[in-house]
Amino acid sequence: MRAIAILCVTLSHGFLAQNLHNLIDNVFVFLKPVASLCNLTWHFGLLGVEIFFVLSGFLIGGILLRTLSESEQKPLGWSHLILFYGRRWFRTLPLFWLCLGINIFFEYALRERIFTLPTILGETFFLNNIKEIHVDFMPESWSLAVEEWFYLIFPLVLWVGYLFWPRSKERVFITSAAILFLSSLVLRIHGAYLPGSDFVNSQRCAVIYRFDALMTGVFAAWIYMRFPRIWKDKALICALLGILFLGLGYGGLFTWVDSGITISPDTFFAKTFRFNIISCGAALLLPAASLWKVKSTNGLTSLISKLALYSYALYLVNWPLFQLFMTPRFANWNSVWWKALILFFLKQILAYLLARLLYYSYESRITRLRDKLPLWLGLVKKTT
């Protein structure tokens, strides 16, 4: 699912729809009557990000639930919360800050843009899209801001709840998740009525409106941990429902006009409940995905695992890399359909190779330092 999500993002950012149209116009001309179907790929990036949100919620929900189970033997303390933050931020922030610095350099080198300190600090600490998006560069950071604020707020709410109700940890977990889910949904519904609100810059990209997507993954983790038999036995029917929900939610992004399929208008449904349908669809695929076993390793399964492994780096590098190919020096290539198609595949390959380089030379090395956090925090004693 992680590999599918990152492919949705990179294919969308690489203008898959435009290249498909070019192929039909110049090669597969017999498909022109259904050429508008290519427009269905315009929002692949949105679909990929929504899957990432659910996966992140599922991951973090599982980590917190396992910590909750371990606390039956060892009482929960603030050191556990600090350890959670340390491990999460070692995983996400170093690579993000490295790519942020590279983006600042490229914006100056390619566009002669010099950013103010507040703008840079806003990007550094994910402050530019709390209520609505104000991202001057590195536009992919909006989704990372949603996740980072989720990582900060949800565990903190849990720990405060555990302090006041130490004997009701399970109830605190469910209540906290439900409160964050409903508050995000209610705020998004309220925001949809505000003057000037729109699907992209307000409801989709604002931190306060998107926690329910991650909480959907948290609820899935709770079901997985507490009802494993139901999770396993109902995997097939959940997968079928998940495909149906994703089809309804993602398909709702488009509408039919005289010229064919096009992006749908900015409706109230688009800005509110459509997000929940897509999130539920992704979550319903998790039981079947968790039971999937690789019987033999081949080129396809290896590629899937590598895409999943490099997905974070690939998410951070694909957009700025693709923008390099939109500069005037590539204008001739972008104006000729077959050259543009070559560039499309070249961009995908280069993004993959760059993500691989970043993963092995930087990301994985930084991530391994997380294993030393318990020692640094004094949670374990150094052995000789």
Sequence and secondary structure as in RCSB ss.txt:
>XXXX:A:sequence
MRAIAILCVTLSHGFLAQNLHNLIDNVFVFLKPVASLCNLTWHFGLLGVEIFFVLSGFLIGGILLRTLSESEQKP
LGWSHLILFYGRRWFRTLPLFWLCLGINIFFEYALRERIFTLPTILGETFFLNNIKEIHVDFMPESWSLAVEEWF
YLIFPLVLWVGYLFWPRSKERVFITSAAILFLSSLVLRIHGAYLPGSDFVNSQRCAVIYRFDALMTGVFAAWIYM
RFPRIWKDKALICALLGILFLGLGYGGLFTWVDSGITISPDTFFAKTFRFNIISCGAALLLPAASLWKVKSTNGL
TSLISKLALYSYALYLVNWPLFQLFMTPRFANWNSVWWKALILFFLKQILAYLLARLLYYSYESRITRLRDKLPL
WLGLVKKTT
>XXXX:A:secstr
 HHHHHHHHHHHHTTHHHHHHHHHHHT GGGGGGGGGGGGGTTHHHHHHHHHHHHHHHHHHHHHHHHHHHTTTS 
  HHHHHHHHHHHHHHHHHHHHHHHHHHHHHHHHHH     HHHHHHHHTT TTSSS   SS TTHHHHHHHHHH
HHHHHHHHHHHHHH TT HHHHHHHHHHHHHHHHHHHHHHHHTSTT  IIIIIIT GGG HHHHHHHHHHHHHHH
H HHHHHHTHHHHHHHHHHHHHHHHHTTEEEETTEEEE    HHHHTHHHHHHHHHHHHTHHHHHH   SS  HH
HHHHHHHHHTHHHHHHHHHHHHHHTTSGGGHHHHHSHHHHHHHHHHHHHHHHHHHHHHIIIIIHHHHHGGGGHHH
HTTSS    
